Amino acid sequence: MLAISPLSFLAIADKFERAKQLEAYSERFKKLNYEGDALLAAFHKETGAIDAALTTINTVLSSVSAGVSAASSASLIGAPISMLVSALTGTISGILEASKQAMFEHVADKFAARINEWEKEHGKNYFENGYDARHAAFLEDSLSLLADFSRQHAVERAVAITQQHWDEKIGELAGITRNADRSQSGKAYINYLENGGLLEDQPKEFTQQVFDPQKGTIDLSTGNVSSVLTFVTPTFTPGEEVRERKQSGKYEYMTSLIVNGKDTWSVKGLKSHKGVYDYSNLIQFVEKDNKYHQAKIISELGDKNDIVYSGSGSSEVFAGEGHDTVSYNKTDAGKLTIDATGASKPGEYIVSKNMYGDVKVLQEVVNEQEVSVGKRTEKIQYRDFEFRAGGISYDVIDKLHSVEELIGGKHDDEFKGGKFNDIFHGADGNDYIEGNYGNDRLYGDDGDDYISGGQGDDQLFGGSGNDKLSGGDGNNYLTGGSGNDELQAHGAYNILSGGTGDDKLYGGGIDLLDGGEGNDYLNGGFGNDIYVYRQNYGHHTIADEGGKGDRLHLSDISFDDIAFKKVGNDLIMNKAINGVLSFNESNDVNGITFKNWFAKDASGADNHLVEIITDKDGREIKSDNIPHKNNDWSGYIKASSIASEKNMVNITSVANDINKIISSVSGLDSGDERLASLYNLALHQNNTHSTILTTTV
């Protein structure tokens, strides 16, 4: 007879404790018409009682055998008796152990019968009902989160698809009752939310089946309000599960899983209302036989302004009419190459996704749960998901049609515009963005980006990071944003705005240059340029190279608060700080250095002058008013001593010159385009003649 280990009693105690926890857990789901957790608790309680009884009997028998053995150890007659008692107790223990499995199976059969009776009464799969209850509880717990989707996306309705994944308690009950082949890996649900509440039924305008997770179809085409389609939890690839339970040993059973999968998701979008389609939680990769298979998403959208958040796998988007956007920044799709160089129509793009390295994407896998009923073990395969990195040797390509705007992803992406107008956003990473032909709007966003407008009248926005912007030919608008940026423009009319940081601005034609905060370098190049400087700017260096009509406007500074000094061939301008205007022996500059102001070229011409300087009050200083001979300088010259009288006509003149540049630069006067980007240039904040430059993007 086997000795009884104290661990046996601990295992029995664990069973009773688990039964207690399951009973408490089951109370909520009983109210949601599912008693499976209570059945599971009862199973563990009853089998625990059987274990406890048999273990107690074995303990008693073991004690009797040990007592007889001790009593007979000193007697020749007692030895045979001891052997007989030991044999009898061993036989009884063996019978009890053999009967324990039958007792366990009897309990399992009893609960299987109860499940069968419930299904006959309700006409429904018992385990599917368990997932229904789990989903009902999820809705109760997550209603505020789900209801907020429509507000986040500025639409009237949220269409929320939720995948209830494999539930180990439901799986355990299925294994115990030999019903594993009748269980599923969960269930997908669709719900509708409006005005912060859950709709009880499918909206009446949907006469067709909206969502079929087996066929992989979603049809919102008849929807009559703006909507967001979102996959709340990772959703399995489309297909039908087939299970088969087979015996693999004396007490071993395996329920294997085969998924008759589809290779596409087909989404029909709203025909006549704005739609937002978020595929970031839609699983597209399946690992099978050590290979990756892919479920492509095909979206046919309607006539309004739609937004698509792409998944990690391949897709094709037919965006239709309206201003449509495809974004890759809600999931990791690897390094992107967005290419329109071969496009024959506006809005055509090929997007290649590099999935190697540390790229983590949702992948569908098959896992196993093992359930024990005494000696009987049930292994059950089920679908699950994981975030896995690297190794997907698959062509992952998106084909986009009639898409007006693209937003990149989390890596160092490459954008190649075509011969039509492009709108690109780099999003995260250090991106390389080329507009090529057309009038493009190019945004670097986060990271250290390179942005080239190419041909056409372009708008370039650096965003955060240390960016390099090249306007190319055409009339261009360039703004660096934050960071230490370099801006270059080669067109006839250009606006260059450095933003914050220490920037370098290089003009090409007739330019408006505003370095912004920080210590900036400004070179207008040839042409009659306008420079802008404000009180809160740092040390700017102006290195003008040509033009006979260059201007500097001191937007919020009076000539009463600045002075000039000659330092070598440079002219420096300092401004008053807290009412104190000064120069030190080191000639430190808190305003502007005009490089080579006093230098002449080989022909004797002055090519580095800014011909007119205007203050906030309309006073002017012409370059001729600033002494050019060394003997005319003693220390510094206050600007007010060489300035003209106040005259608002001078402000109007500057405003007219600025407006001429504005009207020539791409799109800056168009107010009908989406995603507004505002650039305000006020010639003087407290001045009725101020010029406001606004671009709506």
C-alpha positions in Angstrom: 0.0 0.0 0.0 1.3 3.5 -0.8 2.0 5.9 2.0 -0.3 8.9 2.2 1.6 12.2 1.7 0.6 15.4 3.5 0.6 17.0 0.0 -2.6 14.9 -0.8 -4.5 16.8 1.9 -3.1 20.1 0.6 -4.3 19.3 -2.9 -7.7 18.5 -1.5 -7.8 21.8 0.4 -6.8 23.6 -2.8 -9.8 22.0 -4.6 -12.2 23.2 -1.9 -10.7 26.7 -2.0 -11.0 26.8 -5.8 -14.6 25.7 -5.6 -15.3 28.5 -3.1 -13.7 31.1 -5.5 -15.7 29.7 -8.4 -18.9 30.0 -6.4 -18.3 33.6 -5.7 -17.3 34.3 -9.3 -20.4 32.5 -10.6 -22.9 34.8 -8.8 -22.6 37.6 -11.4 -22.9 35.3 -14.4 -26.0 33.5 -12.9 -27.7 36.8 -13.2 -26.6 36.9 -16.9 -28.2 33.4 -17.5 -25.0 31.3 -17.3 -24.5 28.8 -14.6 -21.4 27.1 -16.0 -19.1 28.6 -13.4 -21.4 27.3 -10.6 -21.3 23.8 -12.3 -17.5 23.9 -12.3 -17.5 24.9 -8.6 -19.8 22.0 -7.8 -17.6 19.6 -9.8 -14.5 20.6 -7.8 -16.5 20.4 -4.5 -17.9 16.9 -5.2 -14.6 15.5 -6.5 -12.8 17.1 -3.6 -15.2 15.3 -1.3 -14.5 12.0 -3.0 -10.7 12.7 -2.8 -11.1 13.6 0.9 -13.1 10.5 1.8 -10.7 8.1 -0.1 -7.7 9.8 1.3 -9.1 9.5 4.9 -9.9 5.8 4.4 -6.4 5.2 3.0 -4.9 7.1 6.0 -6.9 4.9 8.4 -5.9 1.7 6.6 -2.3 2.9 6.6 -2.5 3.4 10.4 -4.0 0.0 11.0 -1.4 -1.7 8.9 1.4 0.2 10.7 0.0 -0.7 14.1 -0.3 -4.4 13.3 3.2 -4.4 11.9 4.6 -2.7 15.1 2.7 -5.2 17.4 3.8 -8.3 15.6 7.4 -7.2 15.1 8.5 -9.1 18.3 6.5 -12.2 17.7 7.1 -15.1 15.3 3.3 -15.7 15.1 2.6 -12.0 14.5 4.7 -11.7 11.4 2.3 -13.7 9.1 -0.6 -11.7 10.6 1.2 -8.5 9.7 1.8 -9.6 6.2 -1.9 -10.6 5.8 -3.2 -7.3 7.1 -0.7 -5.4 4.8 -1.9 -7.4 1.8 -5.6 -6.8 2.7 -5.1 -3.0 3.2 -3.2 -2.8 0.0 -5.9 -4.6 -1.9 -8.6 -2.4 -0.4 -6.6 0.8 -1.3 -6.2 -0.5 -4.9 -9.9 -1.1 -5.2 -10.6 2.4 -3.8 -8.1 4.0 -6.2 -9.6 2.2 -9.1 -13.1 3.2 -8.1 -12.1 6.9 -7.7 -11.8 7.4 -11.4 -15.3 5.9 -11.9 -16.6 8.2 -9.2 -15.1 11.2 -10.9 -16.5 10.2 -14.2 -19.9 9.8 -12.6 -19.8 13.3 -11.4 -18.7 14.6 -14.8 -21.5 12.6 -16.5 -24.0 14.2 -14.1 -23.0 17.7 -15.1 -22.8 16.7 -18.8 -26.4 15.6 -18.6 -27.4 18.9 -17.0 -25.7 20.8 -19.9 -27.5 18.6 -22.4 -30.9 19.2 -20.7 -30.3 23.0 -20.7 -29.4 22.9 -24.5 -32.6 21.0 -25.3 -34.7 23.5 -23.3 -33.0 26.6 -24.8 -32.0 25.4 -28.2 -28.5 26.9 -27.9 -24.9 25.8 -27.3 -24.2 25.9 -23.6 -20.6 27.1 -24.0 -21.6 29.8 -26.5 -24.1 31.0 -23.9 -21.1 31.3 -21.6 -19.4 33.7 -23.9 -22.6 35.6 -24.3 -22.6 36.1 -20.5 -19.0 37.1 -20.5 -19.7 39.7 -23.2 -22.7 41.1 -21.4 -20.4 41.6 -18.3 -17.8 43.3 -20.5 -20.4 45.7 -21.8 -21.5 46.6 -18.3 -17.9 47.3 -17.3 -16.8 49.1 -20.4 -19.8 51.1 -21.5 -18.2 54.5 -20.8 -15.1 53.5 -22.8 -17.2 52.3 -25.7 -19.5 55.2 -25.7 -16.5 57.6 -25.9 -15.4 56.2 -29.3 -17.9 58.4 -31.2 -16.8 61.5 -29.3 -13.1 60.8 -29.9 -13.7 60.6 -33.7 -16.3 63.3 -33.9 -19.1 61.0 -35.3 -22.6 60.2 -34.2 -22.3 56.4 -33.8 -19.8 53.9 -32.7 -19.9 50.4 -34.3 -17.9 48.3 -31.9 -16.7 44.8 -32.6 -15.4 42.8 -29.6 -13.8 39.4 -29.7 -14.4 37.4 -26.6 -11.3 35.2 -26.5 -10.8 31.7 -25.1 -12.1 31.4 -21.5 -10.2 28.8 -19.4 -13.2 28.2 -17.1 -15.5 27.6 -20.0 -12.8 25.4 -21.6 -12.3 23.4 -18.4 -16.1 22.7 -18.1 -16.1 21.6 -21.7 -13.2 19.3 -21.1 -14.6 17.8 -17.9 -17.9 17.0 -19.6 -16.3 15.6 -22.8 -17.7 18.5 -24.8 -14.4 20.1 -25.9 -15.3 19.4 -29.6 -18.5 21.5 -29.1 -16.7 24.6 -27.7 -15.2 27.5 -29.7 -12.2 29.8 -29.3 -14.5 32.5 -28.1 -17.0 34.6 -30.0 -17.1 38.0 -31.9 -19.8 40.5 -31.2 -21.0 43.7 -32.8 -22.6 46.5 -30.8 -23.9 50.0 -31.6 -23.6 53.1 -29.4 -25.1 56.5 -29.8 -25.4 59.5 -27.5 -23.4 57.8 -24.8 -25.6 54.8 -24.7 -25.8 51.2 -26.0 -28.5 50.5 -28.6 -30.4 47.3 -27.7 -31.0 46.3 -31.3 -29.3 46.7 -34.7 -30.2 50.1 -36.3 -33.3 49.7 -38.5 -31.5 51.0 -41.6 -29.4 47.8 -41.7 -31.6 45.3 -43.4 -28.6 43.1 -44.2 -26.3 41.2 -41.8 -23.7 43.8 -40.9 -21.0 41.5 -39.5 -20.1 37.9 -40.4 -16.9 36.8 -38.7 -16.9 33.4 -40.5 -17.2 34.9 -44.0 -15.1 38.0 -43.1 -17.7 40.6 -44.2 -18.7 43.9 -42.7 -21.4 46.0 -44.5 -22.1 49.5 -43.2 -23.2 50.8 -46.6 -26.8 51.6 -45.6 -25.9 53.4 -42.4 -27.5 56.8 -42.1 -25.3 58.6 -39.6 -21.5 59.3 -39.4 -19.9 56.3 -37.7 -16.6 54.9 -36.4 -16.0 51.1 -36.9 -13.6 49.9 -34.2 -12.3 46.5 -33.2 -12.2 46.9 -29.4 -10.2 43.7 -28.7 -7.9 41.8 -31.1 -10.2 40.0 -33.5 -9.4 36.7 -35.1 -9.1 36.2 -38.8 -12.3 35.2 -40.6 -13.1 31.5 -40.9 -15.0 28.5 -39.4 -13.6 26.4 -36.6 -13.8 22.6 -36.9 -12.9 20.5 -33.8 -12.4 16.7 -33.5 -12.0 14.9 -30.2 -9.9 11.7 -30.3 -8.4 9.3 -27.8 -4.6 9.4 -27.8 -3.9 7.0 -24.8 -5.7 5.0 -22.2 -6.8 8.1 -20.4 -5.6 10.8 -22.8 -7.8 12.7 -25.2 -7.0 15.5 -27.7 -9.4 17.9 -29.2 -7.7 19.3 -32.3 -8.6 22.5 -34.1 -8.8 23.2 -37.8 -9.7 26.6 -39.0 -11.2 26.8 -42.5 -10.0 30.4 -42.9 -10.7 33.1 -45.4 -7.9 35.2 -46.9 -9.8 38.5 -47.0 -11.8 40.8 -44.8 -14.3 42.7 -47.0 -15.6 46.0 -45.6 -18.3 48.1 -47.3 -18.2 51.6 -45.8 -20.9 54.2 -45.3 -22.1 55.5 -48.7 -23.2 58.9 -47.8 -21.8 59.7 -44.4 -18.4 60.2 -42.8 -16.8 57.0 -41.7 -13.8 56.2 -39.5 -12.4 52.7 -39.9 -9.9 51.5 -37.2 -8.3 48.2 -38.2 -5.5 48.4 -35.7 -6.9 45.5 -33.6 -7.8 43.3 -36.6 -5.5 40.3 -36.7 -4.2 39.7 -40.2 -1.3 37.2 -39.6 -1.8 33.5 -38.8 1.0 31.2 -37.9 0.4 27.7 -39.3 2.9 25.0 -40.0 5.7 27.4 -39.2 4.6 29.7 -41.9 2.7 33.0 -41.9 -0.6 33.4 -43.7 -2.3 36.7 -44.2 -5.8 38.0 -44.3 -6.0 41.1 -46.5 -8.5 43.9 -45.8 -10.4 45.3 -48.7 -12.3 48.5 -48.0 -14.8 50.1 -50.3 -15.7 53.5 -48.9 -18.3 56.2 -49.7 -18.5 59.8 -50.8 -17.7 61.7 -47.6 -14.4 62.5 -45.8 -13.3 59.1 -44.4 -10.4 58.1 -42.2 -8.8 54.6 -42.2 -6.4 53.4 -39.5 -4.5 50.7 -41.2 -3.7 47.3 -39.7 -0.3 45.6 -39.9 -1.1 43.4 -42.9 -1.9 44.1 -46.5 -4.9 46.0 -47.5 -6.6 47.7 -50.5 -8.6 50.9 -50.0 -11.0 52.3 -52.5 -11.7 55.6 -50.8 -14.3 57.0 -53.2 -15.1 60.7 -53.2 -14.4 63.2 -50.4 -11.1 64.0 -48.7 -9.9 60.7 -47.4 -7.0 59.9 -45.1 -5.1 56.7 -44.4 -3.1 56.6 -41.2 -0.4 54.0 -40.1 0.3 55.4 -36.7 -2.0 53.3 -34.5 -0.2 50.0 -35.0 3.3 48.9 -35.8 3.5 48.2 -39.5 7.3 48.3 -39.7 9.2 50.8 -41.9 7.0 52.2 -44.6 7.7 53.1 -48.1 4.9 55.2 -49.5 5.2 55.6 -53.3 3.2 57.6 -55.8 5.8 57.8 -58.5 4.0 55.4 -60.7 0.5 56.8 -60.1 -1.7 57.5 -63.2 -4.5 59.1 -61.1 -4.6 61.4 -58.1 -4.7 59.5 -54.8 -3.0 56.3 -56.0 -0.3 55.0 -53.7 1.6 51.8 -53.1 2.6 51.3 -49.5 5.3 48.7 -48.7 5.7 47.5 -45.0 9.0 46.1 -43.8 8.1 43.7 -41.0 11.6 42.6 -40.0 13.6 43.4 -36.8 11.9 44.4 -33.7 8.5 45.0 -35.3 5.8 43.5 -33.1 2.5 42.7 -34.7 -0.6 40.8 -33.7 -0.4 37.2 -34.8 -3.0 34.5 -34.5 -1.6 31.3 -32.9 -3.0 27.9 -31.7 -2.5 27.2 -28.0 -3.6 24.3 -25.7 -5.4 24.0 -22.5 -5.1 20.7 -20.5 -7.9 19.6 -18.2 -7.7 16.8 -15.7 -10.5 14.6 -14.4 -8.7 12.2 -12.1 -6.5 10.1 -14.5 -8.3 11.4 -17.6 -6.6 14.3 -19.3 -8.2 16.5 -22.1 -6.0 18.6 -24.3 -8.0 21.3 -26.1 -6.6 23.4 -28.9 -7.9 26.9 -29.3 -7.1 30.1 -31.2 -5.2 32.8 -29.4 -3.2 35.9 -30.2 0.3 37.2 -29.4 2.4 40.2 -30.1 5.5 38.8 -31.8 8.6 40.4 -33.3 10.3 39.8 -36.5 10.6 37.0 -39.0 7.6 37.6 -41.2 9.0 37.0 -44.7 5.9 38.1 -46.5 5.1 40.8 -49.0 3.0 43.2 -47.0 1.7 45.8 -49.4 -1.2 48.3 -49.4 -2.8 49.6 -52.5 -4.6 52.9 -52.1 -7.1 54.5 -54.5 -8.6 58.0 -54.3 -6.7 58.8 -51.0 -5.8 62.4 -50.4 -3.8 62.3 -47.2 -1.4 59.8 -45.7 0.0 59.6 -42.1 3.1 57.5 -41.5 4.0 55.1 -38.7 6.4 54.6 -35.9 9.6 54.0 -37.8 11.8 55.9 -40.3 9.5 56.0 -43.2 10.0 57.1 -46.8 7.5 59.1 -48.8 7.7 59.5 -52.5 5.2 61.9 -54.1 4.1 61.7 -57.7 3.0 64.1 -60.3 -0.2 65.0 -58.4 -0.7 66.9 -55.2 0.3 65.0 -52.1 -0.3 65.4 -48.4 2.1 63.5 -46.3 2.6 63.3 -42.5 5.7 61.6 -41.2 4.4 60.9 -37.7 7.0 59.2 -35.6 10.6 58.5 -36.6 13.2 60.2 -38.7 11.4 60.4 -42.1 12.4 61.1 -45.6 9.7 62.9 -47.5 9.7 63.9 -51.1 6.8 65.7 -52.7 8.3 65.7 -56.2 5.7 67.2 -58.6 2.5 68.9 -57.7 1.5 71.4 -55.0 2.3 69.4 -51.9 1.7 69.7 -48.2 4.4 67.8 -46.3 4.6 67.4 -42.5 7.6 65.9 -40.7 5.9 65.7 -37.2 8.1 64.0 -34.6 11.8 63.0 -35.3 14.6 64.5 -37.3 13.1 64.6 -40.8 14.2 65.5 -44.3 11.5 67.1 -46.4 11.8 68.1 -50.0 9.0 69.8 -51.9 10.4 69.3 -55.4 8.5 71.0 -58.2 5.4 72.9 -57.6 4.1 75.3 -54.9 4.6 73.4 -51.7 4.0 73.8 -48.0 6.6 72.1 -45.7 6.1 71.7 -41.9 9.0 70.3 -39.9 7.3 69.6 -36.6 9.4 68.6 -33.6 13.0 67.5 -34.0 15.9 68.9 -36.0 14.6 68.9 -39.5 15.9 69.9 -42.9 13.4 71.4 -45.3 14.0 72.1 -49.0 11.3 74.0 -50.9 12.6 73.3 -54.4 11.2 75.2 -57.3 7.9 77.0 -57.1 6.5 79.4 -54.5 6.9 77.7 -51.1 6.0 77.9 -47.5 8.4 76.4 -45.0 8.1 76.3 -41.2 10.6 74.4 -39.0 8.5 74.0 -35.9 10.5 73.1 -32.8 14.1 72.0 -32.9 17.2 73.3 -34.7 16.1 73.3 -38.3 17.5 74.2 -41.7 15.1 75.7 -44.3 16.0 76.2 -47.9 13.8 77.6 -50.6 14.6 78.2 -54.3 11.3 79.4 -55.7 10.3 82.9 -56.8 8.3 83.7 -53.7 8.9 82.0 -50.4 7.8 82.2 -46.7 10.3 80.7 -44.3 9.4 80.5 -40.6 12.0 79.0 -38.3 9.8 78.4 -35.2 11.5 77.7 -31.9 15.1 76.5 -31.7 18.3 77.7 -33.4 17.5 77.6 -37.1 19.1 78.4 -40.4 16.9 79.9 -43.1 18.0 80.3 -46.8 15.8 82.1 -49.3 16.0 82.0 -53.0 13.8 84.6 -54.6 11.6 87.2 -53.0 11.3 85.9 -49.4 9.6 86.5 -46.1 11.9 85.2 -43.4 10.9 84.9 -39.8 13.5 83.1 -37.7 11.3 82.9 -34.6 12.6 82.3 -31.1 16.2 81.1 -30.7 19.5 82.1 -32.2 18.9 82.0 -35.9 20.8 82.5 -39.2 18.9 84.1 -42.0 20.0 84.5 -45.6 17.5 85.8 -48.1 19.7 85.2 -51.1 18.9 87.3 -54.2 15.7 89.2 -54.5 14.0 91.8 -52.3 13.4 90.0 -49.0 11.5 90.9 -45.9 13.0 89.9 -42.5 10.9 89.9 -39.3 12.2 90.3 -35.8 10.5 90.4 -32.4 11.4 91.4 -28.9 11.4 87.8 -27.6 13.7 86.5 -30.3 17.3 85.6 -29.6 20.4 86.6 -31.5 19.7 86.5 -35.2 22.3 86.8 -37.9 21.1 88.3 -41.2 23.5 87.6 -44.1 21.8 89.1 -47.1 23.4 88.6 -50.5 21.5 90.7 -53.0 18.5 92.7 -53.9 18.1 96.5 -53.7 14.9 96.5 -51.8 15.4 94.3 -48.7 13.5 95.2 -45.5 13.6 94.4 -41.9 10.4 94.8 -39.8 10.7 95.1 -36.0 7.3 93.8 -35.3 6.9 94.8 -31.7 10.0 96.9 -31.1 10.4 100.7 -31.1 13.5 102.5 -32.4 13.6 104.1 -29.0 14.7 100.8 -27.6 17.5 99.8 -30.0 21.0 101.0 -31.1 23.6 100.1 -33.7 27.3 99.6 -33.5 30.0 98.8 -36.1 32.1 95.8 -35.4 34.6 95.1 -38.2 32.5 94.6 -41.4 29.4 93.7 -39.4 26.7 95.9 -38.1 25.2 94.8 -34.7 21.9 95.8 -33.3 21.1 95.5 -29.6 17.7 95.9 -27.9 16.8 97.2 -24.5 16.3 94.5 -21.9 14.1 95.6 -18.9 14.6 99.2 -20.1 18.4 98.9 -20.2 20.1 99.4 -23.6 23.8 98.6 -23.6 26.9 97.3 -25.4 29.8 95.6 -23.7 33.5 95.3 -24.5 33.0 91.8 -26.0 30.3 93.2 -28.3 27.8 90.5 -27.2 24.7 90.7 -29.3 21.1 90.3 -27.9 19.5 91.4 -31.2 20.8 91.2 -34.7 24.1 90.9 -36.4 24.1 92.1 -40.0 27.0 90.2 -41.6 29.3 92.1 -43.9 27.1 95.2 -43.8 30.2 97.4 -44.5 31.9 95.0 -47.0 31.9 95.6 -50.7 32.2 93.2 -53.5 34.9 93.3 -56.3 32.9 95.9 -58.2 32.6 98.1 -55.1 28.8 97.4 -54.7 27.1 97.0 -51.3 25.3 93.6 -51.6 24.8 92.8 -47.9 22.6 95.7 -46.9 19.0 95.7 -45.7 17.8 98.8 -47.4 14.9 99.7 -45.1 14.3 99.0 -41.4 10.8 99.7 -40.0 9.8 99.7 -36.3 6.4 99.0 -34.8 5.4 102.7 -35.0 6.0 103.1 -38.7 9.3 104.9 -38.5 12.0 104.0 -41.0 15.8 103.8 -41.1 17.3 103.5 -44.6 20.7 102.0 -45.1 22.0 105.3 -46.3 21.2 106.8 -42.9 23.6 104.5 -41.2 27.2 105.8 -41.3 29.6 103.8 -43.5 32.9 105.6 -42.6 34.8 104.5 -39.5 35.4 108.1 -38.4 31.6 108.6 -38.3 31.4 106.0 -35.5 32.1 106.7 -31.8 30.6 103.9 -29.7 27.1 103.2 -30.8 24.3 105.1 -32.5 20.7 105.1 -31.1 18.2 104.2 -33.8 15.9 107.0 -32.9 18.5 109.5 -33.8 18.6 108.5 -37.4 15.0 107.4 -37.9 12.2 109.1 -39.8 9.0 110.4 -38.1 6.2 108.1 -37.3 4.1 107.3 -40.4 1.6 104.5 -40.6 2.0 104.6 -44.4 5.2 102.8 -43.9 3.4 100.0 -42.1 1.0 99.8 -44.9 3.9 99.6 -47.4 5.4 96.6 -45.4 1.9 95.0 -45.3 1.5 95.3 -49.0 4.9 93.7 -49.7 4.1 90.9 -47.3 0.6 90.3 -48.8 2.2 90.1 -52.2 4.4 87.2 -51.1 1.5 85.6 -49.3 -0.8 85.7 -52.3 2.0 84.1 -54.4 2.7 81.2 -52.1 0.9 77.9 -52.5 -2.5 77.5 -50.8 -2.1 80.2 -48.1 -5.3 82.0 -49.0 -7.4 78.8 -49.5 -9.8 78.3 -46.7 -11.6 75.2 -47.9 -9.0 72.6 -47.2 -9.0 70.2 -44.2 -6.8 69.9 -41.1 -6.2 73.6 -40.4 -2.6 74.8 -39.7 -2.5 78.4 -38.6 0.5 80.7 -39.1 -0.1 84.2 -37.8 2.3 87.0 -38.7 1.2 90.3 -37.1 3.2 93.3 -38.2 2.4 94.9 -34.8 0.2 93.3 -32.1 -1.4 96.6 -31.1 -1.7 98.0 -34.6 -4.9 98.3 -36.7 -2.7 97.9 -39.8 -1.5 94.5 -38.7 -1.3 91.8 -41.4 -2.5 88.4 -40.4 -1.2 85.5 -42.5 -3.5 82.5 -42.2 -3.3 79.2 -44.0 -6.0 76.6 -43.6 -4.7 73.2 -44.3 
